[in-house]
Amino acid sequence: MNGNWLRVTPAELEQARADLAWAYGLAMTHRDDDSDRWSATDKAWNGLDFLLDRLGVDIPLVLGAEDFVELPDVEPDSDEMFDFLDNLDDDWGYGPPSYLTPTQVTAAATQLATLTKSDLIHDVDPQELNQAEIYPGNWERPGTLAWVTHYLPDVRSFFAAAATDGDGVICWLD
């Protein structure tokens, strides 16, 4: 399970709202071209999300803040949710993508701008992540927290560039 982002112009975001299949094609093109409009956190997505939330970053930049598809009000791991997700006509991976508006991207970039790798893991007990069942687990292994922090400079750069260009960001797990 890997975290992914795609920078999109406001016009592309509007088109994605109307046509997620088109947006998926755009995302795969940018990913396959290793474009600077696509970025990923691999399996560190959940750890990064947990650590940013712990620091009070209030924009859910890993999973997105806005839904393209309204999910049913059922338990996340229920048969009803799995049936709903199976009936979606998409290839995004683990459920439909979400997104951040250009305003949310700017707010996220501002909050990330001064964060350091040390800030991200200051006073973190790896057991906190294990107890919270943060994917992929085994947080007590040496180097695991540093593995998450090594993504921070690229995350800062990606969101700074998106904010500078007035872009939104599509967020998804695959």
N, C-alpha and C positions, 0 to 999 in steps of 0.2 A: 504494500500500500504506500503510494508515493504522493506527496503534495505538489501541486502544480499551479502556476499563475500564467496568465496571458494578459499583457497590456493591450487595451483596445481604445480606439478613439471614441468620443461620445456617439458618433454616427454608427460605428461598428457595434457599440453596446446596444443601441436601439435596434439594430438589425438582429443581434443575438437574442434580444427579448422576444422578437417575432419568430425567430428561426434558429433553434438550438442546433439543428443538424448542420446548418451553414456555419455556425460558430465552432462546432467541433472540427469541421474541415479546416477552418482558419487556424485553430489551435494546433492541429496536427501538422499543418504546413509550416508554421513557425517553429514548432518543436523539431520537426525533421530537418529544417534548415539551420537549427541551432541559433535561431534569431535572438537578438537582445530583447525582443518583445515577449519572449517566453522564459520562464525560470522555474526551478524546482528545488524542493528541499528533501527529495528522496524520502526515506523512512523517518527522517527527523521532524516531520511536520507536526506531530502530536506533542513531542517534547518542546519544540519551539513555541507552539501555541500555549502550552502550560506555563512555560517560563515567562513569556511576554505577559500573559494574564496575571501571573504572580507579581509582576512589576507594575501592574496598573495600566498597561497599554489597553485602552478601552475600545480600539477598533479591532474586530476579529479578522485580522489580515490573512490568517492561514486558511480559514474556512469561508470567509466572506460574510457579509452582513445582510445582503439582500438575496431573496430566492427568485430564481427563474420560474420554478414550479412550486405550487403550493402543496406542501406535504400533508398527508392526513394526520389528524390528531390521535395517534396511536403510539404505543411503545416502540422505540427505535428498532429493537430486535424481534418484534412480533411477526407472526405469520402474515398479518394484515399489511405491515410495512413491506415485507419481502414481496408479497403479491403485487402491491402498488408499484414497487420499483421494477419488478419483472415486466410489468405492462407498459412501462415508459419506453418510448421509441428513441433510445439514445445509446451512445457508445461511450459515455464519459467515464465509466468505471464504477466506483462505489456511490451510485446515486447521482442525481442531477447536480450540475455545478451551481455555485452561487456567485455573487459579484460584489464589488465595492464600487461605489460611484466615484467620479473624479474628486468630489469634496471629501469623501472618506479616505481616498488614496492620499490626498494632501495632508489630512490629519494624521494618518498612519506614518507618512514620511517625516512629518514634524516630530512625532513621538519617537521614531527610530533614530533620528539624526544624532542624538547625543548618547545613545546607548552603546556601551562597550561590551566586549565578550565577558569581561569580569563582572559588569553589572548584571548580566544575564544569569550568572550562576552564583552570585554572591550569597553566602549563607544558605545555599540549597543543600538539603539532605537528600541524597538519591532515593532514600526510602519514601520520601514524599511522592515521587513520581511512580514508584512501584505501588504504593498504597492507592494512588489515584488511577491505577491501571492504565498508565500512559504508554501508548504503543511506541516502540516495539518491545518494551520491558527490559529487564536485566540492567537497570540503571546503576547498580552498585559496581559493575565492571569498570576497571580503570580506563579512563579515556572516553567513556560514553558521553558524559556531559560536554567535554571538549569537542566531541564529534558534532554535537548540536551547535555549539557556539561558532564553529568554523563557517557556518552558513550566514552568520549575521552580516559581515561586510557586503556580501552579494545581495542580501535582502535589503539592506539600507540603500545600496546603489540602484537596485531595481525599482524600489518605491520612490526614490528621489527622482529618477528619470521619468517615471510615470507621472509624478506630480508636476514636474517641470513642463511636460508636454500636455498636461490637462487630461490625461488618460484615466479610464476606469480600469479595473482588473477583474478578470474572470478567475475564479478559484475552484479547483476540483481535486479529487483524490482518484488515483487509478492504480 
